[in-house]
Amino acid sequence: MATNITQPNYLNPYPQQKIYIKSNDSGWSAAGITGFIFLIILWFAIIQFIVYKINKYNNNKIINDWWNHRGGSKYTNCFNIDLINSYNSTKWMYDLNTLGESEEDSLLKYTDIKFIDDNVIGHVFVQSGSGSLNQGDDTKSNFLWPRHMCKSILFEKGEDYRYDKYLNSGGKGYPDDDNNTWQALISEWCGPDSKPSWIVMPSTKNVKILKIGVAAKIEWFDTDKHPDNIFARYKIQYDSPLVYSLCNNNYTMTAGGRNFDRSAVLSLMGLKSGGGQLADNGGWVGFLLSLGPDDNPSDFSYTKLTIPSPPGDDNGSGSQKCTTKHQLEAVAAATAAAVGMLVMMAFLTAITAGAAAGFIGAAIISGGAAYIGTAGSNGCL
């Protein structure tokens, strides 16, 4: 018979183990807060992308129709119109949408496309509802043709109603590469009553600038009286580095201290140095490609703090005007962003007061970001 021997000092090598879990209902853990912040960032990025796509859809048709119906197919090797369609005020979004672009497209920087979007593309040609070309007052600022992007910004007959009228009344068109002739034309556009005169710029020996004797009489922005003034059409001042470079056979210093190569403004005009027409890479694209890698084209074109606009003319630069439709789009985008965040909160079954406040704050931030993004791209800010 077997006998059980009791060993009172025996220790079980595999003692029973118990695991205790401490419950903490006082607030969010570090992981929860990190996850919430990541969720907010992700939601913000999604909203930005959705707003970008909505704006791109609205703008694509207008720009593409203009490009396709006004001879843009001739200049596909010069400029890719999709760069404008892909433009967004958020640089990372633009970079994302232009991945894999061609070597030619990559020559234009983000600042170049921004310059075109802010100051040029808003002037796309619009046929007047009555009369020929852009005859109506509501279309007088819509004069841009695809040719102006890649050949020359100077008007040709059949592109602008007021310029055609000027030619039919005896106008002579534009001069070639002659800085003295350009000086005379710039003075004419300022008007004789303003008493313009070209003088040597102080502290220099050979750079001439325009002195206006009677500023109240200047006619520079009167494009009805001077319809051939292509600079005034884009709201470029007579004393900008761009205009002064055209009127001087040397570099012109900008307000920011940079030198401006005269060949850049000749490219804008589609002119060769010494005479003749450029075969390609002229117009706005040629101008932008002629600048240095760190140059901002606005420094050479818009150096004035304020640019006056005469009564009855369009306000400011060529950037898009804000309308009631644009404001409603911005409000709709903001509402959608805020509601989306609140719907996300509703799916959470258990949520503390602090977390709820965080979601509400995130909804407000998302709505505000969506409003700013949409309103800004539509010219409402």
DRENDO-1510 file (C-alpha; in Angstrom, 1 decimal, always signed):
<recs>
REC; n; res; u; v; w
REC; 1; MET; +0.0; +0.0; +0.0 .
REC; 2; ALA; +1.3; +3.4; -0.9 .
REC; 3; THR; +1.7; +5.9; +1.8 .
REC; 4; ASN; +1.3; +9.7; +1.3 .
REC; 5; ILE; +4.1; +11.5; +3.0 .
REC; 6; THR; +3.3; +15.1; +3.9 .
REC; 7; GLN; +6.2; +17.6; +3.5 .
REC; 8; PRO; +5.2; +20.8; +5.3 .
REC; 9; ASN; +8.2; +22.7; +4.0 .
REC; 10; TYR; +7.6; +21.9; +0.3 .
REC; 11; LEU; +7.4; +24.8; -2.0 .
REC; 12; ASN; +5.5; +24.5; -5.3 .
REC; 13; PRO; +7.9; +25.5; -8.1 .
REC; 14; TYR; +4.9; +26.7; -10.2 .
REC; 15; PRO; +2.9; +28.8; -7.9 .
REC; 16; GLN; -0.5; +30.1; -9.0 .
REC; 17; GLN; -0.2; +33.6; -10.4 .
REC; 18; LYS; -2.7; +36.4; -10.5 .
REC; 19; ILE; -2.7; +39.5; -12.8 .
REC; 20; TYR; -4.1; +42.7; -11.5 .
REC; 21; ILE; -5.3; +45.4; -14.0 .
REC; 22; LYS; -5.7; +48.9; -12.7 .
REC; 23; SER; -8.6; +50.8; -14.2 .
REC; 24; ASN; -8.1; +54.5; -14.7 .
REC; 25; ASP; -11.2; +56.4; -15.7 .
REC; 26; SER; -9.9; +59.8; -14.8 .
REC; 27; GLY; -8.9; +60.8; -18.4 .
REC; 28; TRP; -7.2; +59.9; -21.7 .
REC; 29; SER; -4.0; +57.9; -21.8 .
REC; 30; ALA; -0.9; +59.2; -23.6 .
REC; 31; ALA; -1.6; +56.8; -26.5 .
REC; 32; GLY; -5.2; +58.0; -26.7 .
REC; 33; ILE; -4.1; +61.6; -26.9 .
REC; 34; THR; -1.5; +60.8; -29.6 .
REC; 35; GLY; -4.1; +58.9; -31.6 .
REC; 36; PHE; -6.5; +61.7; -31.3 .
REC; 37; ILE; -3.9; +64.3; -32.6 .
REC; 38; PHE; -3.0; +61.9; -35.5 .
REC; 39; LEU; -6.7; +61.6; -36.3 .
REC; 40; ILE; -7.1; +65.4; -36.4 .
REC; 41; ILE; -4.1; +65.8; -38.7 .
REC; 42; LEU; -5.4; +63.1; -41.0 .
REC; 43; TRP; -8.8; +64.6; -41.1 .
REC; 44; PHE; -7.4; +68.0; -41.9 .
REC; 45; ALA; -5.4; +66.6; -44.7 .
REC; 46; ILE; -8.4; +64.8; -46.1 .
REC; 47; ILE; -10.5; +68.0; -45.9 .
REC; 48; GLN; -7.7; +69.9; -47.7 .
REC; 49; PHE; -7.6; +67.3; -50.5 .
REC; 50; ILE; -11.4; +67.4; -50.9 .
REC; 51; VAL; -11.5; +71.2; -51.1 .
REC; 52; TYR; -8.7; +71.1; -53.6 .
REC; 53; LYS; -10.5; +68.6; -55.8 .
REC; 54; ILE; -13.7; +70.7; -55.7 .
REC; 55; ASN; -11.9; +73.9; -56.6 .
REC; 56; LYS; -10.0; +72.0; -59.4 .
REC; 57; TYR; -13.2; +70.7; -60.8 .
REC; 58; ASN; -14.8; +74.1; -60.9 .
REC; 59; ASN; -11.8; +75.8; -62.5 .
REC; 60; ASN; -10.8; +73.1; -64.9 .
REC; 61; LYS; -13.6; +73.5; -67.4 .
REC; 62; ILE; -13.2; +77.3; -67.7 .
REC; 63; ILE; -9.5; +77.2; -68.2 .
REC; 64; ASN; -9.5; +74.1; -70.5 .
REC; 65; ASP; -12.2; +75.5; -72.7 .
REC; 66; TRP; -10.3; +78.8; -73.0 .
REC; 67; TRP; -7.0; +76.9; -73.9 .
REC; 68; ASN; -8.6; +74.5; -76.3 .
REC; 69; HIS; -10.8; +77.0; -78.1 .
REC; 70; ARG; -8.3; +79.9; -78.4 .
REC; 71; GLY; -5.4; +78.1; -80.1 .
REC; 72; GLY; -3.7; +76.5; -77.0 .
REC; 73; SER; -2.9; +73.3; -78.9 .
REC; 74; LYS; -0.1; +75.2; -80.8 .
REC; 75; TYR; +1.7; +75.7; -77.5 .
REC; 76; THR; +1.5; +72.3; -75.7 .
REC; 77; ASN; +5.3; +72.0; -75.9 .
REC; 78; CYS; +5.7; +75.4; -74.3 .
REC; 79; PHE; +3.2; +75.2; -71.4 .
REC; 80; ASN; +1.2; +72.5; -69.8 .
REC; 81; ILE; -2.2; +74.0; -68.8 .
REC; 82; ASP; -2.6; +71.3; -66.2 .
REC; 83; LEU; +0.0; +73.1; -64.1 .
REC; 84; ILE; -2.6; +75.8; -63.5 .
REC; 85; ASN; -5.3; +73.2; -62.9 .
REC; 86; SER; -3.1; +71.5; -60.3 .
REC; 87; TYR; -2.2; +74.8; -58.6 .
REC; 88; ASN; -3.3; +75.1; -55.0 .
REC; 89; SER; -2.4; +77.6; -52.2 .
REC; 90; THR; -1.0; +74.7; -50.2 .
REC; 91; LYS; +2.4; +73.9; -51.7 .
REC; 92; TRP; +2.5; +70.3; -50.6 .
REC; 93; MET; -0.7; +69.6; -52.4 .
REC; 94; TYR; +0.6; +71.1; -55.6 .
REC; 95; ASP; +3.8; +69.0; -55.3 .
REC; 96; LEU; +1.7; +65.9; -54.7 .
REC; 97; ASN; -0.3; +66.5; -57.9 .
REC; 98; THR; +2.7; +67.3; -60.1 .
REC; 99; LEU; +4.7; +64.2; -59.3 .
REC; 100; GLY; +6.1; +62.7; -62.5 .
REC; 101; GLU; +5.9; +65.9; -64.4 .
REC; 102; SER; +7.9; +66.3; -67.6 .
REC; 103; GLU; +11.4; +68.0; -67.7 .
REC; 104; GLU; +9.9; +71.1; -69.4 .
REC; 105; ASP; +7.1; +71.4; -66.8 .
REC; 106; SER; +9.6; +71.1; -63.9 .
REC; 107; LEU; +11.5; +74.2; -65.1 .
REC; 108; LEU; +8.6; +76.4; -63.8 .
REC; 109; LYS; +8.7; +76.7; -60.1 .
REC; 110; TYR; +5.8; +76.8; -57.7 .
REC; 111; THR; +6.3; +80.6; -57.3 .
REC; 112; ASP; +6.0; +80.9; -61.1 .
REC; 113; ILE; +2.7; +79.1; -61.3 .
REC; 114; LYS; +1.5; +81.1; -58.3 .
REC; 115; PHE; +2.4; +84.3; -60.2 .
REC; 116; ILE; +0.5; +83.2; -63.2 .
REC; 117; ASP; -2.5; +82.2; -61.1 .
REC; 118; ASP; -2.5; +85.5; -59.2 .
REC; 119; ASN; -1.8; +88.0; -61.9 .
REC; 120; VAL; -2.3; +86.5; -65.4 .
REC; 121; ILE; -4.8; +83.6; -65.7 .
REC; 122; GLY; -7.6; +85.7; -64.4 .
REC; 123; HIS; -7.5; +87.7; -67.6 .
REC; 124; VAL; -8.4; +84.8; -69.9 .
REC; 125; PHE; -10.3; +86.0; -73.0 .
REC; 126; VAL; -14.1; +86.0; -72.8 .
REC; 127; GLN; -16.2; +86.7; -75.8 .
REC; 128; SER; -18.6; +89.6; -75.2 .
REC; 129; GLY; -22.3; +88.7; -75.1 .
REC; 130; SER; -23.0; +91.6; -77.5 .
REC; 131; GLY; -20.6; +93.1; -80.0 .
REC; 132; SER; -17.2; +91.8; -81.2 .
REC; 133; LEU; -14.4; +90.2; -79.2 .
REC; 134; ASN; -14.4; +91.4; -75.6 .
REC; 135; GLN; -16.3; +94.7; -76.4 .
REC; 136; GLY; -18.5; +94.8; -73.3 .
REC; 137; ASP; -17.5; +96.6; -70.1 .
REC; 138; ASP; -17.8; +93.3; -68.2 .
REC; 139; THR; -15.2; +91.6; -70.4 .
REC; 140; LYS; -12.7; +94.5; -71.0 .
REC; 141; SER; -10.3; +92.9; -68.6 .
REC; 142; ASN; -10.5; +89.5; -70.3 .
REC; 143; PHE; -7.9; +89.8; -73.0 .
REC; 144; LEU; -5.4; +86.9; -72.4 .
REC; 145; TRP; -4.8; +84.4; -75.2 .
REC; 146; PRO; -2.7; +81.3; -75.1 .
REC; 147; ARG; -0.3; +83.0; -77.5 .
REC; 148; HIS; +0.4; +85.6; -74.8 .
REC; 149; MET; +1.7; +82.7; -72.6 .
REC; 150; CYS; +4.2; +81.4; -75.0 .
REC; 151; LYS; +5.0; +83.9; -77.8 .
REC; 152; SER; +4.4; +87.5; -76.7 .
REC; 153; ILE; +2.1; +89.5; -74.5 .
REC; 154; LEU; +1.8; +92.3; -77.1 .
REC; 155; PHE; -1.6; +92.4; -78.8 .
REC; 156; GLU; -2.1; +91.4; -82.4 .
REC; 157; LYS; -5.1; +92.4; -84.5 .
REC; 158; GLY; -8.2; +90.3; -83.7 .
REC; 159; GLU; -7.4; +89.7; -80.1 .
REC; 160; ASP; -8.8; +92.7; -78.3 .
REC; 161; TYR; -11.7; +95.0; -79.2 .
REC; 162; ARG; -10.1; +98.2; -77.9 .
REC; 163; TYR; -6.7; +97.5; -79.4 .
REC; 164; ASP; -8.4; +96.8; -82.8 .
REC; 165; LYS; -10.2; +100.1; -82.5 .
REC; 166; TYR; -6.9; +101.8; -81.7 .
REC; 167; LEU; -5.3; +100.3; -84.9 .
REC; 168; ASN; -8.3; +101.2; -87.0 .
REC; 169; SER; -7.9; +104.9; -85.9 .
REC; 170; GLY; -4.3; +105.0; -87.0 .
REC; 171; GLY; -2.4; +103.4; -84.1 .
REC; 172; LYS; +1.0; +102.1; -85.1 .
REC; 173; GLY; +1.4; +99.0; -82.9 .
REC; 174; TYR; +4.5; +98.3; -80.8 .
REC; 175; PRO; +8.1; +99.2; -81.4 .
REC; 176; ASP; +11.0; +96.7; -81.7 .
REC; 177; ASP; +14.0; +96.4; -79.4 .
REC; 178; ASP; +14.7; +100.1; -79.1 .
REC; 179; ASN; +14.9; +101.5; -75.6 .
REC; 180; ASN; +14.6; +105.1; -76.7 .
REC; 181; THR; +11.4; +104.4; -78.6 .
REC; 182; TRP; +10.0; +102.5; -75.6 .
REC; 183; GLN; +10.8; +105.5; -73.4 .
REC; 184; ALA; +8.7; +107.7; -75.7 .
REC; 185; LEU; +5.8; +105.3; -75.7 .
REC; 186; ILE; +5.9; +104.9; -71.9 .
REC; 187; SER; +5.7; +108.8; -71.7 .
REC; 188; GLU; +2.8; +108.8; -74.1 .
REC; 189; TRP; +0.9; +106.3; -72.0 .
REC; 190; CYS; +1.4; +108.5; -68.9 .
REC; 191; GLY; -0.2; +111.4; -70.8 .
REC; 192; PRO; +1.2; +114.8; -71.8 .
REC; 193; ASP; -0.6; +116.6; -69.0 .
REC; 194; SER; +1.4; +114.6; -66.4 .
REC; 195; LYS; +4.6; +116.2; -67.8 .
REC; 196; PRO; +6.7; +113.1; -67.9 .
REC; 197; SER; +10.5; +113.3; -68.4 .
REC; 198; TRP; +13.3; +110.8; -68.4 .
REC; 199; ILE; +16.1; +111.6; -66.0 .
REC; 200; VAL; +19.2; +109.8; -64.9 .
REC; 201; MET; +18.5; +107.9; -61.7 .
REC; 202; PRO; +20.4; +109.4; -58.7 .
REC; 203; SER; +23.5; +107.5; -57.7 .
REC; 204; THR; +23.8; +105.9; -61.1 .
REC; 205; LYS; +25.4; +107.0; -64.4 .
REC; 206; ASN; +23.3; +105.4; -67.0 .
REC; 207; VAL; +20.0; +104.2; -65.7 .
REC; 208; LYS; +17.1; +106.5; -66.6 .
REC; 209; ILE; +13.8; +106.7; -64.7 .
REC; 210; LEU; +10.6; +108.5; -65.4 .
REC; 211; LYS; +9.8; +111.7; -63.5 .
REC; 212; ILE; +6.2; +112.7; -63.4 .
REC; 213; GLY; +5.7; +116.5; -63.1 .
REC; 214; VAL; +1.9; +116.4; -62.3 .
REC; 215; ALA; +1.0; +113.2; -60.7 .
REC; 216; ALA; -2.7; +114.1; -60.6 .
REC; 217; LYS; -2.8; +114.2; -64.4 .
REC; 218; ILE; -1.3; +110.8; -65.1 .
REC; 219; GLU; -3.2; +108.6; -67.5 .
REC; 220; TRP; -1.2; +105.3; -67.1 .
REC; 221; PHE; -4.2; +103.2; -66.0 .
REC; 222; ASP; -6.7; +104.8; -68.4 .
REC; 223; THR; -6.8; +101.8; -70.8 .
REC; 224; ASP; -9.8; +103.3; -72.7 .
REC; 225; LYS; -7.6; +106.3; -73.7 .
REC; 226; HIS; -4.4; +104.1; -74.1 .
REC; 227; PRO; -5.7; +100.6; -75.1 .
REC; 228; ASP; -2.3; +99.5; -76.3 .
REC; 229; ASN; -0.8; +99.9; -72.9 .
REC; 230; ILE; -0.3; +96.2; -72.2 .
REC; 231; PHE; +1.4; +96.8; -68.9 .
REC; 232; ALA; -1.5; +98.7; -67.5 .
REC; 233; ARG; -3.8; +95.9; -68.5 .
REC; 234; TYR; -2.0; +93.7; -66.0 .
REC; 235; LYS; -1.8; +96.5; -63.4 .
REC; 236; ILE; +2.0; +96.9; -63.8 .
REC; 237; GLN; +3.2; +100.3; -62.9 .
REC; 238; TYR; +5.3; +102.5; -65.2 .
REC; 239; ASP; +8.1; +102.6; -62.6 .
REC; 240; SER; +8.3; +98.9; -62.1 .
REC; 241; PRO; +11.7; +97.3; -62.7 .
REC; 242; LEU; +10.1; +95.4; -65.6 .
REC; 243; VAL; +9.2; +98.6; -67.5 .
REC; 244; TYR; +12.5; +100.4; -66.6 .
REC; 245; SER; +14.5; +97.4; -67.8 .
REC; 246; LEU; +12.7; +97.7; -71.2 .
REC; 247; CYS; +13.6; +101.4; -71.4 .
REC; 248; ASN; +17.3; +100.9; -70.4 .
REC; 249; ASN; +20.1; +98.9; -72.0 .
REC; 250; ASN; +21.3; +97.5; -68.7 .
REC; 251; TYR; +20.2; +95.7; -65.5 .
REC; 252; THR; +17.7; +97.5; -63.4 .
REC; 253; MET; +17.8; +97.0; -59.6 .
REC; 254; THR; +14.6; +96.0; -57.9 .
REC; 255; ALA; +13.3; +97.4; -54.6 .
REC; 256; GLY; +14.5; +94.2; -53.0 .
REC; 257; GLY; +18.1; +94.7; -54.3 .
REC; 258; ARG; +18.1; +92.1; -57.1 .
REC; 259; ASN; +19.3; +92.7; -60.6 .
REC; 260; PHE; +16.8; +92.3; -63.4 .
REC; 261; ASP; +18.2; +91.1; -66.8 .
REC; 262; ARG; +16.7; +93.0; -69.7 .
REC; 263; SER; +16.6; +89.8; -71.7 .
REC; 264; ALA; +13.7; +88.7; -69.5 .
REC; 265; VAL; +11.4; +91.6; -70.4 .
REC; 266; LEU; +12.4; +91.1; -74.1 .
REC; 267; SER; +11.3; +87.5; -73.8 .
REC; 268; LEU; +8.0; +88.7; -72.4 .
REC; 269; MET; +7.6; +90.9; -75.5 .
REC; 270; GLY; +8.7; +88.0; -77.8 .
REC; 271; LEU; +11.6; +90.1; -79.0 .
REC; 272; LYS; +15.3; +89.3; -79.6 .
REC; 273; SER; +18.0; +91.6; -78.3 .
REC; 274; GLY; +18.9; +93.8; -81.3 .
REC; 275; GLY; +15.7; +93.2; -83.2 .
REC; 276; GLY; +13.5; +90.4; -84.5 .
REC; 277; GLN; +11.0; +88.0; -83.1 .
REC; 278; LEU; +11.6; +85.0; -80.9 .
REC; 279; ALA; +10.8; +81.7; -82.4 .
REC; 280; ASP; +9.7; +80.2; -79.1 .
REC; 281; ASN; +9.8; +80.6; -75.3 .
REC; 282; GLY; +8.4; +84.1; -75.3 .
REC; 283; GLY; +5.4; +85.6; -73.5 .
REC; 284; TRP; +4.8; +85.0; -69.8 .
REC; 285; VAL; +6.5; +81.5; -69.9 .
REC; 286; GLY; +9.6; +82.9; -71.5 .
REC; 287; PHE; +9.7; +85.7; -69.0 .
REC; 288; LEU; +9.5; +83.3; -66.0 .
REC; 289; LEU; +12.1; +81.0; -67.5 .
REC; 290; SER; +14.5; +83.9; -67.9 .
REC; 291; LEU; +14.6; +84.6; -64.2 .
REC; 292; GLY; +17.0; +83.1; -61.7 .
REC; 293; PRO; +16.1; +80.1; -59.5 .
REC; 294; ASP; +15.7; +82.2; -56.4 .
REC; 295; ASP; +13.8; +85.1; -58.1 .
REC; 296; ASN; +10.2; +86.0; -57.4 .
REC; 297; PRO; +8.6; +87.4; -60.5 .
REC; 298; SER; +6.4; +89.7; -58.5 .
REC; 299; ASP; +9.5; +91.5; -57.3 .
REC; 300; PHE; +10.1; +92.7; -60.9 .
REC; 301; SER; +6.5; +93.4; -61.8 .
REC; 302; TYR; +4.6; +94.6; -58.8 .
REC; 303; THR; +6.9; +96.6; -56.5 .
REC; 304; LYS; +4.4; +99.2; -55.5 .
REC; 305; LEU; +2.7; +98.8; -52.2 .
REC; 306; THR; -0.6; +100.1; -53.7 .
REC; 307; ILE; -1.5; +100.1; -57.3 .
REC; 308; PRO; -4.2; +102.7; -58.2 .
REC; 309; SER; -7.1; +101.7; -60.3 .
REC; 310; PRO; -9.2; +104.3; -62.1 .
REC; 311; PRO; -13.0; +104.5; -61.6 .
REC; 312; GLY; -14.9; +102.0; -63.8 .
REC; 313; ASP; -11.8; +99.7; -64.2 .
REC; 314; ASP; -11.5; +96.3; -62.6 .
REC; 315; ASN; -10.0; +96.3; -59.1 .
REC; 316; GLY; -6.5; +95.2; -58.3 .
REC; 317; SER; -4.5; +92.6; -60.2 .
REC; 318; GLY; -5.7; +89.9; -62.4 .
REC; 319; SER; -6.5; +87.6; -59.5 .
REC; 320; GLN; -10.0; +86.0; -59.3 .
REC; 321; LYS; -12.8; +88.1; -57.9 .
REC; 322; CYS; -15.0; +86.9; -55.1 .
REC; 323; THR; -18.6; +86.4; -55.9 .
REC; 324; THR; -21.7; +85.3; -53.8 .
REC; 325; LYS; -21.3; +81.8; -55.4 .
REC; 326; HIS; -17.7; +81.6; -54.2 .
REC; 327; GLN; -18.8; +82.6; -50.6 .
REC; 328; LEU; -21.5; +79.9; -50.6 .
REC; 329; GLU; -19.0; +77.3; -51.7 .
REC; 330; ALA; -16.7; +78.3; -48.9 .
REC; 331; VAL; -19.5; +78.1; -46.3 .
REC; 332; ALA; -20.6; +74.7; -47.7 .
REC; 333; ALA; -17.0; +73.3; -47.5 .
REC; 334; ALA; -16.7; +74.6; -43.9 .
REC; 335; THR; -20.1; +73.0; -42.9 .
REC; 336; ALA; -19.2; +69.6; -44.5 .
REC; 337; ALA; -15.8; +69.6; -42.7 .
REC; 338; ALA; -17.3; +70.4; -39.3 .
REC; 339; VAL; -20.3; +68.0; -39.6 .
REC; 340; GLY; -17.9; +65.2; -40.6 .
REC; 341; MET; -15.9; +65.6; -37.4 .
REC; 342; LEU; -19.1; +65.6; -35.3 .
REC; 343; VAL; -20.4; +62.5; -37.0 .
REC; 344; MET; -17.1; +60.8; -36.1 .
REC; 345; MET; -17.7; +61.8; -32.5 .
REC; 346; ALA; -21.2; +60.3; -32.6 .
REC; 347; PHE; -19.9; +56.9; -33.5 .
REC; 348; LEU; -18.0; +56.7; -30.2 .
REC; 349; THR; -20.2; +55.0; -27.6 .
REC; 350; ALA; -18.2; +56.2; -24.5 .
REC; 351; ILE; -16.7; +59.6; -24.5 .
REC; 352; THR; -15.7; +61.9; -21.7 .
REC; 353; ALA; -16.6; +65.5; -21.4 .
REC; 354; GLY; -13.0; +66.5; -22.2 .
REC; 355; ALA; -12.9; +64.3; -25.3 .
REC; 356; ALA; -16.2; +65.7; -26.5 .
REC; 357; ALA; -14.8; +69.2; -26.1 .
REC; 358; GLY; -11.8; +68.2; -28.1 .
REC; 359; PHE; -13.9; +66.8; -30.9 .
REC; 360; ILE; -16.0; +70.0; -31.0 .
REC; 361; GLY; -12.8; +72.1; -31.1 .
REC; 362; ALA; -11.5; +69.9; -33.9 .
REC; 363; ALA; -14.8; +70.4; -35.8 .
REC; 364; ILE; -14.4; +74.1; -35.5 .
REC; 365; ILE; -10.8; +74.0; -36.7 .
REC; 366; SER; -11.6; +71.7; -39.6 .
REC; 367; GLY; -14.5; +73.9; -40.7 .
REC; 368; GLY; -12.3; +77.0; -40.4 .
REC; 369; ALA; -9.5; +75.4; -42.5 .
REC; 370; ALA; -12.0; +74.3; -45.2 .
REC; 371; TYR; -13.5; +77.8; -45.3 .
REC; 372; ILE; -10.1; +79.5; -45.5 .
REC; 373; GLY; -8.9; +77.1; -48.2 .
REC; 374; THR; -12.0; +77.5; -50.4 .
REC; 375; ALA; -12.4; +81.2; -49.8 .
REC; 376; GLY; -8.7; +81.9; -50.5 .
REC; 377; SER; -8.6; +80.0; -53.7 .
REC; 378; ASN; -11.7; +81.8; -54.9 .
REC; 379; GLY; -10.3; +85.3; -54.1 .
REC; 380; CYS; -12.5; +86.0; -51.1 .
REC; 381; LEU; -9.6; +86.6; -48.7 .
</recs>
